[in-house]
Amino acid sequence: MCKVVSILNMKGGVGKTTITINLAYYLAIYQHKKVLIIDFDPQANSSSAFISYENYEKLLENRKVISEIFTDIDKIIGPVSNKIPQLLTLSDLLVNVKQEPQGGKIDMVVSELELSKVLERSGGAAIEDRLSMMLEKKKNAYDYVLVDCSPTYSVLTNNALIASDYVLVPVKPDPFSARGIPMLLNKIDQHNRLHKDKKVEVIGIVFNLIKEDLRYMDGIKASIMASYPNVFQTEIKNCEYYSKGLIENKSIYETSAQYWFKNEFTSFANEFIEKIERNENCGA
């Protein structure tokens, strides 16, 4: 069964995109899983990480972008008519960015700056259910759907939560990103009370962009772990090859980063899989 996971923090600069694209790569290439990335951030960093500028421009021109799901609701649910001869489906927006011989793959729905206009909307027919509606019939073609979320709480956040089974919370252990944790967990609790049939679970907090020479990070990590027990054992250290990989449309595994950085991310990815599987087995 497909697992939909939103990578989310209310603060920017915590490495959400880095985790999203490298986790997708590991799941698809090393675990032979079918993965869909939804780039749900108007900055479109996940999109640019996998797609060249020229191909991205073509996708924009052909309107193969996630903002299309916020179009006229009739284009999604019908009825089909002379005005709307064909309904918009997730398949209309997909682009394959990675494929491996044993069946693993990464498909993506790209984002664009236009998505930011959705943030200005306060209403509309099923405006907070659009992502869930678009995923409903197609998501079981995948093992994982990873939603790279905007750091701004908005109608996009609500869409992501309604569509998701889990939330993964990347945290850079500095005072600013740590402040986003209680805000986010409060919003998730509020969501679960409002949407009892679409509850989402926090799969865990992962410390990201760790710099070992910054001692103050240790105190912040200790404080977070004391307040929130659901913290990944694996921490992800800061490495310039994550950024270089994004620029070159590569994962950390495809760069010349030293092996321990790659092994470290592998440990995190395996812990992620174990947490998901353990939770799924408990719920079975």
N, C-alpha and C positions, 0 to 999 in steps of 0.2 A: 504494500500500500504506500502511496506517495506521502512524503512528509514535507509540509510547507513550513519553511523557517524564515522569519524576518530577522535580518541583521540590523539592529536598531540601538541607537543611543540618542538622547535629546541634545547632546553636545557634538559638535563637529570636530574633526581632527583626531579621531580615535582609531582610524584605520579600518573603517567598515568595508570599504571597497577592496582593500588589500586582502582582508580575510575572505570576502565573498568570492573573488576570482580565484584565489589560490585553493580555497576549499573546494570550489567547483572543479578545478583542474585535478586535484587529488582524487576526488570521488569518481570522476569520469575516467581518468587515464589509469589510475592505479587500482581502483576498486571496480572498474567496468560498469559504473552506474550511469543511468540516463538522468541528466541534470538540466534543469531550466533555470536561467537567471532572469529575474525581472528587475530591470534597472528602474527604480522608483524614485530616483533623485534627479531633480532638474539639472544638476551639474553634469550628469551623464558620464561619470568617471568609469563606471564598469563598462559602459559601451565603448569608450575610447581605449580601454585596456585590451579588448579583444578584436576590435574592428579598426581597420585603417581609415584614415580621414576620407579617402576617395569613396570607399564602400559606405561609410557612414553618411556621406552626402547623398548618395543614391537612395539609402533607406529613408532619409528625410524627404527627399523629393517624391518618393513613392508612398509616403505616409505610413511606413511600417514602423510605428513608434507607439509607445505605451499610452501617450496622451490621447490616442484615438479612442480608447475605451470610455473616455468622458465626453464622447460625442452625443448626439441625439439618442435618447434611450430606445427609440423605435428602431434604430439601426442595429441594436443588440437583441431586443426581444421580439421585434416585429410589430405589426404584421408585414409580411412580404407584399409589396405592391409595385405598381409602375414607378412610383417615386423611389422606393427602396427595393430593388429587384433581388438583392442578396444581403443577408445579415452578416455583420462583422463577427468573426470568430478569432480565437487565439491563433489559429493556424495562419490567418492572414498577416499576422504581425511577427511571426517567428523567423529567425535566421540562425542557421547552424554555424557555430564558430569553431568547434572541435569535434573530431570523430576518431575513434580508435578501433582496431580490428575486432576486438572481442565484444563490441556492442556498446561500449561506453561512449557517451557524447555529451556535448554542451550545446544547448540551444539558448538563444537569448531574445528578449524583447528589449529594444534599446529605448533610451530616454532622450529628451531634448529640453531646451530651456522653456519651450512652450508649456511644459508640464507645470511650471510655476504659476500659470494662470489659474490652475485648478485650486491653488491655495487661496485665491481670492473669492471663491464661490462659497456661499453659505447654505446652498440648498440645491434642489434638482432631484429628478426622479431616481431613486435608489443610488444616490451619488456616493454613499459610503460602502455600497455593496458591489461596485463595478468590478473590482479585481476578483472578488470571489465568484461573481457570475461568469467572468471570462475564463477562469481556471476550472470551473465546475466540470465541464465535459471533457477537458483535455488533460487535466493534471495527472490522471492515472496512467498516462503514457510515460510518466517519469517516476524515478525513485525519489528524487529530491527536487523541490522548487526553492530556490534561494532568492529572497527579496532584499535587494540593497536599498535601504530606506533613506529618505531625507532626514536630517537631524532636527528639522522644524516640526513641532507638533501641529498637525493639520488634518484636513480631510484625507490626505494621502496616508497618514499614520493610521487613521481609523480603517481605511481600506485594507492596509497591510495586516492589521490585527484581526479583522473579520475573516480574512482569507487564510490566516496562518494557524498552524497547530502549535508552533513553538516560536520563542524569541531568543536569539543569541545576543548577548550584550557585550560588545567590545568596550574596554575601558583603558584609557591611558592613565596610569596612576599619577595624575596631577590634580590639584585642588579643583580645577574647572570641570574636567570631564567627570570626576567623582561626584560632583554636585548633580549631575544629570541622572544618577541612579535612582534616588528616592522619587524624583519627579516621574521617571519612566515607570517604575514599579507601581506608583500610585495610579497612573493612567491605565496600566494593564489591569490592576485590581478593579478600577472603575469600569473598564471595558467588560470584564468577566461578570460583574454584577448586572450590567445592562444587557449583555448578550449571553445568557445562561446556556444557550444551545451552541454557541460558537466560542467557547472559552479557549484561551491560549495559555500555554505554560512557558515559563522562563526555563530554558534548558541549561542556562548558566551564564556566569560572568567570566569573560576571559581577559586577562591582563595583556595588553598589546603595546607595542612600541617601547618596550622596556630598555632603559639605558642604565647599565649596571654602575656607572660612575656617578649617578645622581642618587645620593643616599636618601634624600627626602622621599623618594618613591617607596622605600621600604616601610616607612611610617604610614603612608597613605594606604599601601596594600594591606598592612596589618589592620588598620582601622576598617577597611572595607570587608575583610574576611571576618572580623569580629561581628559586624552588623549583618552580613549576608553570607550564610554558610555555603550557598550553591556557587562556588568559584572553581573554575577549572584548575587542576593541578599543574597543567602545562602553561607556561608563560611564553609569549612570543617576543623575542628581543628585536630591537630596532636594527634594521639592516638596509644599507643603501640599495641593495639589489632588488628589494621589493619595489622601490620607486623606479629604478632603472627598468625593471620588468614591465611596469605599467606603461612606460614611454615606448618600449620596444614591442608591445603586444605579447609579452611573455609572462609566464608564471615564475615563481622563485625556482622551480625545478628545472626550468629551461635556461636559467642564467648560470654564470660561473661563480655563484655564491658558494662559500665554503660549506662542506657537507653538513656541518652541525646545524647550520641555519635551516637547511632542508629537512634534516632529521627532526629538528625541533617542531617545525610546522607539521610534519607527519605525525608526531606524538599528539599534537593538539587535534588534528583531524581524526585520528583513531579514538581519542577520548570523546570527541563529538559524536562519532558513530556509536560508541558504546553507551553513551548517555541516552541517545535516541532509542537504541534497541532495548535498553533496560526499561525505559519508560513504556515503550510499546508492549513489551512482554508483561509488564505489571498491569497494563490496561486491558490486556487480552482476556 
